[in-house]
């Protein structure tokens, strides 16, 4: 059984997906981390992120794995390294490249084979798992999204103003929504949630209720 949670940066989808997977006893697939892994590798190998062919080669060569809440690239723990603003920016850029998306979509589908999973990203309900059992699309006010991102960065010892983060969010939204391959849009059958004024527990309560309601009414 597959549950997808899509939405823009800062909408709370990663936290919601991780929490919902725990509540349901499902596996959690952090697809955003996969794009960040490619971006980190691009920076680590001093490759120009605008060199599409070079980035494509990296996406096909590196080995991404998840182990005990750690994200590994070729066996190296990059859990913290992939969360920097620099990696975030490059991840948004390289996510536009068709070959990169094709490769990571293949890996995502492979990871979900034969298991119950909650998968988060930007194209999970539209492209990766169009037949998913339950689809959600989370949104939030840009100012709130910027505040959340600022708080996340502070835990990493980094300080950025809300204005700076808002500018980055706006640029990233434009890239995500306007790219020709797998643009950021809600699936036609997705349930849309605005998380701006909700706590994570309130979001999880509502998501879990919907999934369990559908599970109970599903023919056996």
Backbone as JSON Lines, residues from 0, in Angstrom:
{"i":0,"aa":"X","n":[0.84,-1.19,0.0],"ca":[0.0,0.0,0.0],"c":[0.88,1.25,0.0]}
{"i":1,"aa":"X","n":[0.57,2.2,-0.85],"ca":[1.39,3.4,-0.97],"c":[0.58,4.64,-0.65]}
{"i":2,"aa":"X","n":[1.13,5.48,0.23],"ca":[0.55,6.78,0.57],"c":[1.56,7.83,0.12]}
{"i":3,"aa":"X","n":[1.1,8.82,-0.64],"ca":[2.03,9.87,-1.1],"c":[1.69,11.21,-0.45]}
{"i":4,"aa":"X","n":[2.73,11.96,-0.14],"ca":[2.57,13.32,0.4],"c":[3.47,14.24,-0.4]}
{"i":5,"aa":"X","n":[2.85,15.11,-1.2],"ca":[3.59,16.08,-2.01],"c":[3.37,17.49,-1.48]}
{"i":6,"aa":"X","n":[4.19,18.41,-1.97],"ca":[4.02,19.81,-1.59],"c":[5.33,20.56,-1.72]}
{"i":7,"aa":"X","n":[5.27,21.89,-1.64],"ca":[6.48,22.71,-1.77],"c":[7.35,22.65,-0.51]}
{"i":8,"aa":"X","n":[8.55,23.19,-0.6],"ca":[9.47,23.24,0.54],"c":[8.83,23.99,1.7]}
{"i":9,"aa":"X","n":[8.96,23.45,2.9],"ca":[8.47,24.13,4.08],"c":[7.0,23.91,4.37]}
{"i":10,"aa":"X","n":[6.34,23.08,3.57],"ca":[4.91,22.82,3.81],"c":[4.71,21.8,4.92]}
{"i":11,"aa":"X","n":[5.79,21.14,5.31],"ca":[5.71,20.16,6.4],"c":[5.58,18.73,5.92]}
{"i":12,"aa":"X","n":[5.8,18.5,4.62],"ca":[5.54,17.16,4.09],"c":[6.51,16.1,4.6]}
{"i":13,"aa":"X","n":[7.78,16.46,4.77],"ca":[8.75,15.46,5.25],"c":[8.44,15.04,6.68]}
{"i":14,"aa":"X","n":[8.17,16.01,7.53],"ca":[7.83,15.71,8.93],"c":[6.54,14.91,9.0]}
{"i":15,"aa":"X","n":[5.57,15.3,8.17],"ca":[4.28,14.61,8.16],"c":[4.44,13.18,7.65]}
{"i":16,"aa":"X","n":[5.22,13.0,6.6],"ca":[5.41,11.67,6.02],"c":[6.12,10.75,7.0]}
{"i":17,"aa":"X","n":[7.13,11.29,7.67],"ca":[7.87,10.47,8.64],"c":[6.95,10.08,9.8]}
{"i":18,"aa":"X","n":[6.2,11.04,10.31],"ca":[5.3,10.77,11.43],"c":[4.17,9.83,11.07]}
{"i":19,"aa":"X","n":[3.61,10.01,9.86],"ca":[2.51,9.17,9.43],"c":[2.98,7.73,9.22]}
{"i":20,"aa":"X","n":[4.18,7.57,8.68],"ca":[4.7,6.21,8.47],"c":[4.86,5.49,9.81]}
{"i":21,"aa":"X","n":[5.28,6.22,10.83],"ca":[5.43,5.62,12.16],"c":[4.08,5.22,12.74]}
{"i":22,"aa":"X","n":[3.09,6.08,12.57],"ca":[1.76,5.79,13.1],"c":[1.12,4.59,12.41]}
{"i":23,"aa":"X","n":[1.37,4.47,11.12],"ca":[0.74,3.4,10.34],"c":[1.56,2.1,10.36]}
{"i":24,"aa":"X","n":[2.83,2.21,10.79],"ca":[3.72,1.06,10.74],"c":[4.23,0.78,9.33]}
{"i":25,"aa":"X","n":[4.3,1.84,8.51],"ca":[4.78,1.75,7.13],"c":[6.25,2.18,7.07]}
{"i":26,"aa":"X","n":[6.9,1.87,5.97],"ca":[8.24,2.4,5.7],"c":[8.1,3.86,5.24]}
{"i":27,"aa":"X","n":[9.18,4.63,5.38],"ca":[9.18,6.03,4.98],"c":[10.21,6.23,3.87]}
{"i":28,"aa":"X","n":[9.79,6.83,2.76],"ca":[10.7,7.1,1.64],"c":[10.87,8.61,1.48]}
{"i":29,"aa":"X","n":[12.07,9.09,1.8],"ca":[12.4,10.51,1.71],"c":[13.02,10.78,0.34]}
{"i":30,"aa":"X","n":[12.16,11.07,-0.65],"ca":[12.68,11.26,-2.01],"c":[13.46,12.56,-2.15]}
{"i":31,"aa":"X","n":[13.11,13.56,-1.34],"ca":[13.86,14.81,-1.39],"c":[15.32,14.59,-1.03]}
{"i":32,"aa":"X","n":[15.57,13.66,-0.1],"ca":[16.94,13.35,0.29],"c":[17.72,12.75,-0.87]}
{"i":33,"aa":"X","n":[17.02,12.04,-1.76],"ca":[17.69,11.43,-2.9],"c":[18.21,12.5,-3.86]}
{"i":34,"aa":"X","n":[17.4,13.52,-4.11],"ca":[17.86,14.62,-4.97],"c":[18.99,15.39,-4.29]}
{"i":35,"aa":"X","n":[18.9,15.51,-2.98],"ca":[19.95,16.19,-2.23],"c":[21.26,15.39,-2.3]}
{"i":36,"aa":"X","n":[21.15,14.07,-2.31],"ca":[22.36,13.24,-2.41],"c":[23.08,13.47,-3.73]}
{"i":37,"aa":"X","n":[22.32,13.56,-4.81],"ca":[22.94,13.84,-6.11],"c":[23.58,15.23,-6.07]}
{"i":38,"aa":"X","n":[22.85,16.2,-5.5],"ca":[23.37,17.57,-5.42],"c":[24.66,17.62,-4.59]}
{"i":39,"aa":"X","n":[24.65,16.91,-3.47],"ca":[25.85,16.87,-2.61],"c":[27.03,16.28,-3.37]}
{"i":40,"aa":"X","n":[26.78,15.2,-4.11],"ca":[27.84,14.56,-4.88],"c":[28.39,15.49,-5.97]}
{"i":41,"aa":"X","n":[27.5,16.26,-6.58],"ca":[27.92,17.23,-7.6],"c":[28.88,18.24,-6.97]}
{"i":42,"aa":"X","n":[28.51,18.76,-5.79],"ca":[29.37,19.74,-5.11],"c":[30.65,19.08,-4.61]}
{"i":43,"aa":"X","n":[30.53,17.87,-4.08],"ca":[31.69,17.16,-3.52],"c":[32.73,16.87,-4.61]}
{"i":44,"aa":"X","n":[32.25,16.62,-5.83],"ca":[33.17,16.32,-6.94],"c":[33.53,17.55,-7.77]}
{"i":45,"aa":"X","n":[33.14,18.72,-7.27],"ca":[33.44,19.99,-7.95],"c":[32.94,20.02,-9.39]}
{"i":46,"aa":"X","n":[31.76,19.46,-9.59],"ca":[31.14,19.48,-10.92],"c":[30.23,20.7,-11.02]}
{"i":47,"aa":"X","n":[30.2,21.32,-12.16],"ca":[29.34,22.47,-12.39],"c":[27.88,21.98,-12.43]}
{"i":48,"aa":"X","n":[27.04,22.47,-11.52],"ca":[25.64,22.01,-11.49],"c":[24.87,22.32,-12.77]}
{"i":49,"aa":"X","n":[25.35,23.27,-13.56],"ca":[24.66,23.6,-14.82],"c":[25.12,22.71,-15.97]}
{"i":50,"aa":"X","n":[26.11,21.85,-15.71],"ca":[26.57,20.9,-16.71],"c":[25.67,19.66,-16.63]}
{"i":51,"aa":"X","n":[24.6,19.7,-17.4],"ca":[23.56,18.68,-17.28],"c":[24.09,17.27,-17.51]}
{"i":52,"aa":"X","n":[24.94,17.09,-18.51],"ca":[25.45,15.75,-18.82],"c":[26.3,15.2,-17.68]}
{"i":53,"aa":"X","n":[27.13,16.05,-17.09],"ca":[27.99,15.61,-15.99],"c":[27.16,15.23,-14.77]}
{"i":54,"aa":"X","n":[26.11,16.01,-14.51],"ca":[25.23,15.73,-13.37],"c":[24.49,14.41,-13.61]}
{"i":55,"aa":"X","n":[24.06,14.19,-14.84],"ca":[23.36,12.94,-15.18],"c":[24.24,11.72,-14.91]}
{"i":56,"aa":"X","n":[25.51,11.83,-15.26],"ca":[26.46,10.73,-15.04],"c":[26.55,10.42,-13.54]}
{"i":57,"aa":"X","n":[26.65,11.46,-12.74],"ca":[26.74,11.26,-11.29],"c":[25.48,10.58,-10.76]}
{"i":58,"aa":"X","n":[24.32,11.01,-11.24],"ca":[23.06,10.44,-10.75],"c":[22.95,8.95,-11.06]}
{"i":59,"aa":"X","n":[23.61,8.51,-12.13],"ca":[23.55,7.1,-12.52],"c":[24.66,6.26,-11.88]}
{"i":60,"aa":"X","n":[25.66,6.93,-11.32],"ca":[26.79,6.19,-10.76],"c":[26.76,6.04,-9.24]}
{"i":61,"aa":"X","n":[26.24,7.03,-8.55],"ca":[26.3,6.99,-7.08],"c":[25.3,5.97,-6.52]}
{"i":62,"aa":"X","n":[25.61,5.46,-5.33],"ca":[24.73,4.52,-4.65],"c":[24.14,5.23,-3.43]}
{"i":63,"aa":"X","n":[22.81,5.4,-3.44],"ca":[22.11,6.05,-2.34],"c":[21.41,4.97,-1.51]}
{"i":64,"aa":"X","n":[21.59,5.04,-0.18],"ca":[20.91,4.08,0.68],"c":[20.52,4.74,1.99]}
{"i":65,"aa":"X","n":[19.57,4.11,2.67],"ca":[19.08,4.6,3.95],"c":[19.28,3.51,4.99]}
{"i":66,"aa":"X","n":[19.85,3.89,6.14],"ca":[20.12,2.89,7.17],"c":[20.01,3.53,8.55]}
{"i":67,"aa":"X","n":[19.07,3.02,9.37],"ca":[18.91,3.52,10.75],"c":[18.83,5.05,10.79]}
{"i":68,"aa":"X","n":[17.94,5.6,9.98],"ca":[17.69,7.05,9.93],"c":[18.87,7.83,9.36]}
{"i":69,"aa":"X","n":[19.87,7.14,8.83],"ca":[21.0,7.79,8.18],"c":[20.85,7.72,6.67]}
{"i":70,"aa":"X","n":[21.34,8.76,6.0],"ca":[21.36,8.78,4.53],"c":[22.8,8.56,4.1]}
{"i":71,"aa":"X","n":[23.01,7.58,3.23],"ca":[24.35,7.22,2.81],"c":[24.53,7.41,1.31]}
{"i":72,"aa":"X","n":[25.66,7.95,0.92],"ca":[26.07,8.04,-0.48],"c":[27.38,7.27,-0.62]}
{"i":73,"aa":"X","n":[27.33,6.2,-1.38],"ca":[28.5,5.34,-1.55],"c":[29.1,4.95,-0.19]}
{"i":74,"aa":"X","n":[28.21,4.69,0.76],"ca":[28.64,4.25,2.09],"c":[28.98,5.35,3.06]}
{"i":75,"aa":"X","n":[29.01,6.59,2.6],"ca":[29.34,7.73,3.48],"c":[28.07,8.33,4.06]}
{"i":76,"aa":"X","n":[28.09,8.59,5.35],"ca":[26.94,9.2,6.02],"c":[26.89,10.69,5.68]}
{"i":77,"aa":"X","n":[25.86,11.09,4.93],"ca":[25.74,12.49,4.5],"c":[24.46,13.13,5.07]}
{"i":78,"aa":"X","n":[23.92,12.52,6.13],"ca":[22.63,12.95,6.69],"c":[22.57,14.45,6.97]}
{"i":79,"aa":"X","n":[23.64,14.99,7.54],"ca":[23.67,16.42,7.84],"c":[24.18,17.23,6.66]}
{"i":80,"aa":"X","n":[25.13,16.69,5.94],"ca":[25.76,17.41,4.83],"c":[24.77,17.78,3.73]}
{"i":81,"aa":"X","n":[23.72,16.96,3.54],"ca":[22.78,17.24,2.45],"c":[21.72,18.27,2.83]}
{"i":82,"aa":"X","n":[21.77,18.79,4.05],"ca":[20.75,19.74,4.5],"c":[21.22,21.19,4.48]}
{"i":83,"aa":"X","n":[22.36,21.45,3.89],"ca":[22.87,22.83,3.86],"c":[22.14,23.64,2.79]}
{"i":84,"aa":"X","n":[22.12,24.98,2.93],"ca":[21.49,25.83,1.91],"c":[22.1,25.63,0.52]}
{"i":85,"aa":"X","n":[23.44,25.38,0.47],"ca":[24.1,25.19,-0.82],"c":[23.57,23.95,-1.54]}
{"i":86,"aa":"X","n":[23.43,22.86,-0.79],"ca":[22.9,21.62,-1.36],"c":[21.44,21.8,-1.76]}
{"i":87,"aa":"X","n":[20.68,22.5,-0.93],"ca":[19.27,22.77,-1.23],"c":[19.12,23.47,-2.56]}
{"i":88,"aa":"X","n":[19.95,24.47,-2.78],"ca":[19.89,25.25,-4.02],"c":[20.24,24.4,-5.23]}
{"i":89,"aa":"X","n":[21.29,23.61,-5.13],"ca":[21.71,22.77,-6.25],"c":[20.69,21.66,-6.5]}
{"i":90,"aa":"X","n":[20.1,21.12,-5.43],"ca":[19.09,20.07,-5.59],"c":[17.9,20.56,-6.4]}
{"i":91,"aa":"X","n":[17.5,21.79,-6.14],"ca":[16.38,22.38,-6.87],"c":[16.73,22.55,-8.35]}
{"i":92,"aa":"X","n":[17.98,22.88,-8.62],"ca":[18.43,23.07,-10.0],"c":[18.49,21.74,-10.76]}
{"i":93,"aa":"X","n":[19.13,20.75,-10.16],"ca":[19.34,19.49,-10.88],"c":[18.06,18.67,-11.0]}
{"i":94,"aa":"X","n":[17.07,18.99,-10.16],"ca":[15.79,18.27,-10.22],"c":[15.04,18.56,-11.52]}
{"i":95,"aa":"X","n":[15.5,19.56,-12.25],"ca":[14.87,19.89,-13.53],"c":[15.36,18.98,-14.66]}
{"i":96,"aa":"X","n":[16.47,18.27,-14.45],"ca":[17.08,17.49,-15.52],"c":[16.32,16.17,-15.71]}
{"i":97,"aa":"X","n":[15.77,15.92,-16.91],"ca":[14.96,14.73,-17.16],"c":[15.63,13.41,-16.82]}
{"i":98,"aa":"X","n":[16.91,13.25,-17.18],"ca":[17.59,11.98,-16.91],"c":[17.76,11.75,-15.41]}
{"i":99,"aa":"X","n":[18.04,12.81,-14.66],"ca":[18.17,12.69,-13.21],"c":[16.84,12.24,-12.61]}
{"i":100,"aa":"X","n":[15.75,12.86,-13.05],"ca":[14.43,12.5,-12.54],"c":[14.08,11.06,-12.91]}
{"i":101,"aa":"X","n":[14.37,10.68,-14.13],"ca":[14.07,9.32,-14.57],"c":[14.8,8.29,-13.72]}
{"i":102,"aa":"X","n":[16.06,8.54,-13.45],"ca":[16.87,7.61,-12.65],"c":[16.34,7.52,-11.23]}
{"i":103,"aa":"X","n":[16.02,8.66,-10.62],"ca":[15.56,8.62,-9.23],"c":[14.14,8.08,-9.12]}
{"i":104,"aa":"X","n":[13.3,8.33,-10.11],"ca":[11.95,7.73,-10.11],"c":[12.08,6.21,-10.16]}
{"i":105,"aa":"X","n":[13.01,5.71,-10.97],"ca":[13.23,4.26,-11.04],"c":[13.63,3.7,-9.68]}
{"i":106,"aa":"X","n":[14.52,4.39,-8.99],"ca":[14.97,3.95,-7.67],"c":[13.84,4.02,-6.64]}
{"i":107,"aa":"X","n":[13.0,5.06,-6.75],"ca":[11.89,5.2,-5.81],"c":[10.87,4.08,-5.98]}
{"i":108,"aa":"X","n":[10.54,3.76,-7.21],"ca":[9.61,2.67,-7.46],"c":[10.19,1.33,-7.01]}
{"i":109,"aa":"X","n":[11.47,1.17,-7.22],"ca":[12.16,-0.05,-6.8],"c":[12.09,-0.19,-5.28]}
{"i":110,"aa":"X","n":[12.29,0.94,-4.58],"ca":[12.29,0.93,-3.11],"c":[10.91,0.57,-2.54]}
{"i":111,"aa":"X","n":[9.86,0.87,-3.29],"ca":[8.5,0.66,-2.79],"c":[7.91,-0.7,-3.14]}
{"i":112,"aa":"X","n":[8.66,-1.5,-3.88],"ca":[8.13,-2.78,-4.34],"c":[7.83,-3.73,-3.17]}
{"i":113,"aa":"X","n":[6.58,-4.16,-3.08],"ca":[6.21,-5.19,-2.13],"c":[6.1,-4.77,-0.68]}
{"i":114,"aa":"X","n":[6.14,-3.46,-0.39],"ca":[6.03,-3.02,1.0],"c":[5.0,-1.9,1.13]}
{"i":115,"aa":"X","n":[4.56,-1.66,2.37],"ca":[3.69,-0.52,2.66],"c":[4.59,0.68,2.91]}
{"i":116,"aa":"X","n":[4.29,1.8,2.25],"ca":[5.23,2.91,2.31],"c":[4.5,4.26,2.28]}
{"i":117,"aa":"X","n":[5.07,5.23,2.99],"ca":[4.65,6.62,2.88],"c":[5.79,7.35,2.18]}
{"i":118,"aa":"X","n":[5.5,7.93,1.02],"ca":[6.53,8.56,0.2],"c":[6.25,10.04,0.05]}
{"i":119,"aa":"X","n":[7.26,10.86,0.28],"ca":[7.06,12.31,0.16],"c":[7.92,12.89,-0.94]}
{"i":120,"aa":"X","n":[7.44,13.97,-1.54],"ca":[8.22,14.64,-2.57],"c":[7.42,15.73,-3.26]}
{"i":121,"aa":"X","n":[7.63,15.85,-4.57],"ca":[6.91,16.86,-5.34],"c":[6.12,16.25,-6.5]}
{"i":122,"aa":"X","n":[6.44,14.99,-6.8],"ca":[5.75,14.35,-7.93],"c":[5.33,12.93,-7.61]}
{"i":123,"aa":"X","n":[5.2,12.63,-6.34],"ca":[4.92,11.25,-5.94],"c":[3.52,10.78,-6.37]}
{"i":124,"aa":"X","n":[2.54,11.64,-6.17],"ca":[1.18,11.27,-6.52],"c":[0.84,11.46,-7.99]}
{"i":125,"aa":"X","n":[1.65,12.26,-8.69],"ca":[1.37,12.54,-10.1],"c":[2.18,11.68,-11.05]}
{"i":126,"aa":"X","n":[3.46,11.44,-10.73],"ca":[4.37,10.76,-11.66],"c":[4.86,9.41,-11.13]}
{"i":127,"aa":"X","n":[5.39,9.41,-9.91],"ca":[6.06,8.21,-9.4],"c":[5.05,7.1,-9.07]}
{"i":128,"aa":"X","n":[4.01,7.48,-8.3],"ca":[3.01,6.49,-7.88],"c":[1.6,7.01,-8.21]}
{"i":129,"aa":"X","n":[1.27,7.11,-9.51],"ca":[-0.05,7.66,-9.87],"c":[-1.21,6.79,-9.4]}
{"i":130,"aa":"X","n":[-0.95,5.51,-9.08],"ca":[-2.01,4.61,-8.61],"c":[-1.98,4.46,-7.09]}
{"i":131,"aa":"X","n":[-1.32,5.38,-6.39],"ca":[-1.2,5.28,-4.93],"c":[-2.58,5.17,-4.25]}
{"i":132,"aa":"X","n":[-2.61,4.45,-3.16],"ca":[-3.85,4.2,-2.42],"c":[-4.43,5.5,-1.86]}
{"i":133,"aa":"X","n":[-3.55,6.38,-1.39],"ca":[-4.01,7.63,-0.78],"c":[-2.98,8.72,-1.07]}
{"i":134,"aa":"X","n":[-3.46,9.89,-1.52],"ca":[-2.56,10.98,-1.9],"c":[-2.91,12.26,-1.14]}
{"i":135,"aa":"X","n":[-1.88,12.93,-0.66],"ca":[-2.06,14.21,0.02],"c":[-1.17,15.27,-0.64]}
{"i":136,"aa":"X","n":[-1.61,16.51,-0.58],"ca":[-0.81,17.63,-1.08],"c":[-0.85,18.72,0.0]}
{"i":137,"aa":"X","n":[0.31,19.01,0.61],"ca":[0.39,19.98,1.7],"c":[0.85,21.34,1.18]}
{"i":138,"aa":"X","n":[0.21,22.37,1.66],"ca":[0.62,23.73,1.34],"c":[0.73,24.52,2.65]}
{"i":139,"aa":"X","n":[1.35,25.68,2.58],"ca":[1.46,26.57,3.75],"c":[1.78,27.97,3.26]}
{"i":140,"aa":"X","n":[1.45,28.94,4.06],"ca":[1.75,30.34,3.76],"c":[3.27,30.51,3.61]}
{"i":141,"aa":"X","n":[3.74,31.22,2.57],"ca":[5.18,31.39,2.35],"c":[5.93,31.92,3.58]}
{"i":142,"aa":"X","n":[5.33,32.85,4.29],"ca":[5.98,33.41,5.48],"c":[6.19,32.32,6.53]}
{"i":143,"aa":"X","n":[5.2,31.47,6.71],"ca":[5.32,30.37,7.68],"c":[6.35,29.35,7.21]}
{"i":144,"aa":"X","n":[6.37,29.09,5.92],"ca":[7.37,28.16,5.38],"c":[8.78,28.69,5.61]}
{"i":145,"aa":"X","n":[8.95,30.0,5.44],"ca":[10.26,30.61,5.65],"c":[10.66,30.53,7.13]}
{"i":146,"aa":"X","n":[9.7,30.75,8.02],"ca":[10.0,30.66,9.46],"c":[10.43,29.24,9.84]}
{"i":147,"aa":"X","n":[9.75,28.26,9.27],"ca":[10.11,26.86,9.57],"c":[11.52,26.55,9.07]}
{"i":148,"aa":"X","n":[11.82,27.02,7.87],"ca":[13.15,26.77,7.3],"c":[14.22,27.47,8.13]}
{"i":149,"aa":"X","n":[13.91,28.68,8.61],"ca":[14.87,29.42,9.44],"c":[15.16,28.65,10.73]}
{"i":150,"aa":"X","n":[14.11,28.09,11.33],"ca":[14.28,27.32,12.57],"c":[15.12,26.07,12.32]}
{"i":151,"aa":"X","n":[14.89,25.43,11.17],"ca":[15.65,24.24,10.8],"c":[17.13,24.57,10.63]}
{"i":152,"aa":"X","n":[17.4,25.69,9.96],"ca":[18.79,26.09,9.74],"c":[19.48,26.45,11.05]}
{"i":153,"aa":"X","n":[18.74,27.05,11.98],"ca":[19.34,27.42,13.28],"c":[19.81,26.2,14.04]}
{"i":154,"aa":"X","n":[19.09,25.08,13.89],"ca":[19.52,23.85,14.57],"c":[20.83,23.35,14.0]}
{"i":155,"aa":"X","n":[21.17,23.81,12.78],"ca":[22.44,23.44,12.14],"c":[23.51,24.5,12.37]}
{"i":156,"aa":"X","n":[23.16,25.51,13.18],"ca":[24.11,26.57,13.47],"c":[24.24,27.61,12.37]}
{"i":157,"aa":"X","n":[23.22,27.68,11.5],"ca":[23.25,28.64,10.39],"c":[22.17,29.68,10.59]}
{"i":158,"aa":"X","n":[22.51,30.94,10.3],"ca":[21.54,32.02,10.46],"c":[21.26,32.69,9.11]}
{"i":159,"aa":"X","n":[19.99,32.7,8.74],"ca":[19.55,33.42,7.55],"c":[18.29,34.19,7.9]}
{"i":160,"aa":"X","n":[18.13,35.35,7.3],"ca":[16.94,36.14,7.59],"c":[15.73,35.53,6.87]}
{"i":161,"aa":"X","n":[14.54,35.81,7.4],"ca":[13.31,35.33,6.78],"c":[13.2,35.86,5.36]}
{"i":162,"aa":"X","n":[13.64,37.11,5.16],"ca":[13.57,37.72,3.82],"c":[14.43,36.95,2.82]}
{"i":163,"aa":"X","n":[15.64,36.57,3.24],"ca":[16.53,35.79,2.36],"c":[15.9,34.45,2.01]}
{"i":164,"aa":"X","n":[15.35,33.8,3.02],"ca":[14.75,32.48,2.82],"c":[13.51,32.59,1.94]}
{"i":165,"aa":"X","n":[12.73,33.64,2.15],"ca":[11.54,33.86,1.31],"c":[11.91,33.99,-0.16]}
{"i":166,"aa":"X","n":[13.01,34.69,-0.42],"ca":[13.47,34.85,-1.8],"c":[13.85,33.5,-2.4]}
{"i":167,"aa":"X","n":[14.55,32.68,-1.61],"ca":[14.95,31.34,-2.07],"c":[13.71,30.48,-2.33]}
{"i":168,"aa":"X","n":[12.74,30.56,-1.42],"ca":[11.52,29.76,-1.56],"c":[10.77,30.16,-2.83]}
{"i":169,"aa":"X","n":[10.7,31.46,-3.08],"ca":[9.99,31.94,-4.27],"c":[10.67,31.43,-5.55]}
{"i":170,"aa":"X","n":[12.01,31.49,-5.57],"ca":[12.75,31.02,-6.73],"c":[12.57,29.52,-6.93]}
{"i":171,"aa":"X","n":[12.59,28.8,-5.82],"ca":[12.45,27.34,-5.9],"c":[11.04,26.95,-6.34]}
{"i":172,"aa":"X","n":[10.04,27.65,-5.82],"ca":[8.66,27.38,-6.23],"c":[8.49,27.58,-7.73]}
{"i":173,"aa":"X","n":[9.08,28.67,-8.23],"ca":[8.96,28.95,-9.66],"c":[9.6,27.83,-10.49]}
{"i":174,"aa":"X","n":[10.79,27.38,-10.06],"ca":[11.47,26.29,-10.77],"c":[10.64,25.02,-10.73]}
{"i":175,"aa":"X","n":[10.13,24.7,-9.54],"ca":[9.37,23.46,-9.36],"c":[8.07,23.46,-10.16]}
{"i":176,"aa":"X","n":[7.41,24.62,-10.16],"ca":[6.09,24.69,-10.81],"c":[6.18,24.85,-12.32]}
{"i":177,"aa":"X","n":[7.29,25.41,-12.8],"ca":[7.38,25.73,-14.23],"c":[8.23,24.75,-15.03]}
{"i":178,"aa":"X","n":[8.89,23.79,-14.36],"ca":[9.71,22.85,-15.12],"c":[8.82,21.99,-16.02]}
{"i":179,"aa":"X","n":[9.39,21.56,-17.13],"ca":[8.6,20.81,-18.1],"c":[8.39,19.36,-17.68]}
{"i":180,"aa":"X","n":[9.34,18.82,-16.9],"ca":[9.23,17.43,-16.46],"c":[8.76,17.38,-15.0]}
{"i":181,"aa":"X","n":[7.64,16.7,-14.76],"ca":[7.1,16.5,-13.41],"c":[7.02,17.79,-12.61]}
{"i":182,"aa":"X","n":[6.28,18.78,-13.09],"ca":[6.12,20.03,-12.31],"c":[5.38,19.78,-11.01]}
{"i":183,"aa":"X","n":[5.58,20.7,-10.07],"ca":[4.92,20.6,-8.76],"c":[3.45,21.0,-8.91]}
{"i":184,"aa":"X","n":[2.58,20.01,-8.94],"ca":[1.13,20.25,-8.99],"c":[0.46,19.13,-8.19]}
{"i":185,"aa":"X","n":[-0.7,19.43,-7.57],"ca":[-1.4,18.36,-6.86],"c":[-2.02,17.37,-7.84]}
{"i":186,"aa":"X","n":[-2.0,16.11,-7.48],"ca":[-2.7,15.11,-8.29],"c":[-4.2,15.42,-8.24]}
{"i":187,"aa":"X","n":[-4.9,15.06,-9.3],"ca":[-6.34,15.34,-9.37],"c":[-7.1,14.73,-8.2]}
{"i":188,"aa":"X","n":[-6.62,13.59,-7.71],"ca":[-7.32,12.91,-6.62],"c":[-6.63,13.07,-5.27]}
{"i":189,"aa":"X","n":[-5.77,14.1,-5.14],"ca":[-5.08,14.34,-3.87],"c":[-5.96,15.15,-2.92]}
{"i":190,"aa":"X","n":[-5.83,14.86,-1.63],"ca":[-6.49,15.67,-0.59],"c":[-5.53,16.79,-0.22]}
{"i":191,"aa":"X","n":[-5.97,18.03,-0.35],"ca":[-5.1,19.18,-0.1],"c":[-5.27,19.68,1.34]}
{"i":192,"aa":"X","n":[-4.14,19.95,2.0],"ca":[-4.13,20.43,3.38],"c":[-3.29,21.7,3.48]}
{"i":193,"aa":"X","n":[-3.82,22.71,4.15],"ca":[-3.03,23.9,4.47],"c":[-2.55,23.75,5.91]}
{"i":194,"aa":"X","n":[-1.23,23.63,6.07],"ca":[-0.66,23.35,7.39],"c":[-0.22,24.61,8.15]}
{"i":195,"aa":"X","n":[-0.5,25.79,7.59],"ca":[0.02,27.04,8.15],"c":[-0.25,27.22,9.64]}
{"i":196,"aa":"X","n":[-1.47,26.91,10.06],"ca":[-1.86,27.18,11.45],"c":[-2.02,25.9,12.26]}
{"i":197,"aa":"X","n":[-1.58,24.77,11.71],"ca":[-1.75,23.49,12.39],"c":[-0.44,23.02,13.01]}
{"i":198,"aa":"X","n":[-0.53,22.36,14.16],"ca":[0.65,21.7,14.73],"c":[0.86,20.4,13.96]}
{"i":199,"aa":"X","n":[2.06,19.84,14.08],"ca":[2.33,18.6,13.37],"c":[1.4,17.49,13.85]}
{"i":200,"aa":"X","n":[1.07,17.5,15.14],"ca":[0.17,16.46,15.66],"c":[-1.22,16.6,15.06]}
{"i":201,"aa":"X","n":[-1.67,17.84,14.88],"ca":[-2.98,18.06,14.26],"c":[-2.98,17.59,12.8]}
{"i":202,"aa":"X","n":[-1.9,17.87,12.09],"ca":[-1.78,17.41,10.71],"c":[-1.8,15.88,10.67]}
{"i":203,"aa":"X","n":[-1.0,15.26,11.53],"ca":[-0.92,13.8,11.55],"c":[-2.25,13.15,11.92]}
{"i":204,"aa":"X","n":[-2.96,13.75,12.88],"ca":[-4.26,13.21,13.28],"c":[-5.21,13.15,12.07]}
{"i":205,"aa":"X","n":[-5.22,14.23,11.29],"ca":[-6.13,14.29,10.15],"c":[-5.71,13.33,9.03]}
{"i":206,"aa":"X","n":[-4.41,13.29,8.75],"ca":[-3.92,12.39,7.71],"c":[-4.18,10.93,8.08]}
{"i":207,"aa":"X","n":[-3.87,10.6,9.32],"ca":[-4.06,9.21,9.78],"c":[-5.54,8.82,9.72]}
{"i":208,"aa":"X","n":[-6.4,9.73,10.13],"ca":[-7.83,9.44,10.12],"c":[-8.31,9.11,8.71]}
{"i":209,"aa":"X","n":[-7.85,9.89,7.73],"ca":[-8.27,9.67,6.34],"c":[-7.76,8.33,5.83]}
{"i":210,"aa":"X","n":[-6.47,8.04,6.09],"ca":[-5.9,6.78,5.59],"c":[-6.6,5.59,6.23]}
{"i":211,"aa":"X","n":[-6.79,5.63,7.55],"ca":[-7.42,4.49,8.24],"c":[-8.88,4.33,7.81]}
{"i":212,"aa":"X","n":[-9.54,5.44,7.55],"ca":[-10.93,5.37,7.09],"c":[-11.0,4.66,5.74]}
{"i":213,"aa":"X","n":[-10.06,5.0,4.86],"ca":[-10.04,4.36,3.54],"c":[-9.63,2.9,3.64]}
{"i":214,"aa":"X","n":[-8.73,2.61,4.57],"ca":[-8.29,1.22,4.75],"c":[-9.45,0.35,5.24]}
{"i":215,"aa":"X","n":[-10.26,0.9,6.14],"ca":[-11.37,0.12,6.69],"c":[-12.48,-0.12,5.7]}
{"i":216,"aa":"X","n":[-12.58,0.79,4.71],"ca":[-13.63,0.64,3.7],"c":[-13.15,-0.07,2.45]}
{"i":217,"aa":"X","n":[-11.84,-0.4,2.43],"ca":[-11.27,-1.08,1.26],"c":[-11.75,-2.54,1.23]}
{"i":218,"aa":"X","n":[-12.22,-2.99,0.07],"ca":[-12.67,-4.38,-0.03],"c":[-11.53,-5.36,0.23]}
{"i":219,"aa":"X","n":[-11.82,-6.4,0.96],"ca":[-10.77,-7.39,1.29],"c":[-10.8,-8.52,0.27]}
